[in-house]
């Protein structure tokens, strides 16, 4: 991995949730390249193990259900056996679910055969909120318990949806807004303990979760892609490497030691553009 700049994280033991995914697996690689020992937590153990094996002896994969406090506690114990106590946490577990997504961008009364707002499933709403909010809450409860004595660093993964809710995905937009608010709350609550808490809010990146929404089967862009790019002043999707500089800056206590409670967009200008 080519890093934008080098920092020394040799004193950091980092737990990364959702580490089998595109963004957080890249984060794990970057942090390990700076000397950190990294535990990749994911309910999909095989995905996390593949990345950990690629990184080498500075990484381990740990199967973890971030909605089960007992599973999180077991994961913490496993990490401590190999690396020691975690002093840096990245809450990356999250995502959306079709059960909480509408077919239409705006409401058209009496339109049949379309999953509108009123057809959304309660189970889908609860699943999306749990996956994004409850997971961050529970994981932070478990791992920050040691940090309150020694200091630490927490980085949450928010989203553009937290700034401007996107059409079709009300639960995900609300949940990510909650992640941003929770980040600010944690920053204030833990400040006396020497724990910094910030969030990165990625703009539009092509991942396994959203690829089908952005591109047709033949590889051509969907109408939604056209709308996204027209509202992004830089007129392109982000590359995962575009997030690494922000990550490393927040990870470095010397560079960002007085930074806490922020939600930083990495979005090509999307959040700044009014449309006119």
C-alpha angles and dihedrals in degrees: 000000000000109000121205088226137349128250131175113248096156090124094054128099106191132195114200119190121204085026095153091067128093098257102038094043087057089049090052092051092050095048092048090049087060092055102266123138105234132199113201110209121192139143084229097069095180092058092049092044092054091056094043091052090052091052095048133207095351091067140059131184119227125187107229136167102209091201093059114073092199090055091049091049091050090050090052091052091050092052092049091054091057106030110007131243118350115242099172128050132189114193100205102145111114146099146147134272131215090232088068097045129090125220094222128059093215133020119271109184117226094011105145128211093028126113102231132176093282092054095056113119121242089219090058092050092050092046093054093046092048093046093053107026108022092045092054090046095051096041091050091049091056101041101035092057090085095038093063087070099043107021126248150176130259124189120185126195111234126166146222085263088072090063100036120011112233122225119259097022108074097153095049092046092050092044093053090048085055091052090055092048091046089052091056092046092051092048091058095040095050100036094100089055095056094251117138118203125191138151136223115217109200119205118211117333126161109246136161090263098055105027094101090053093051103040135035121232090264091056097254117133119261124233088258090059089054091054093047095050093044088057094046110083092208088055097221144083117259123255117229090242088063088073097052098078092055091046094052093046091054091043094055111084091199096052098042104017093131094045118101136138095031130134107203121201117217096183116122090255097304095132092049098050118096095189095252 
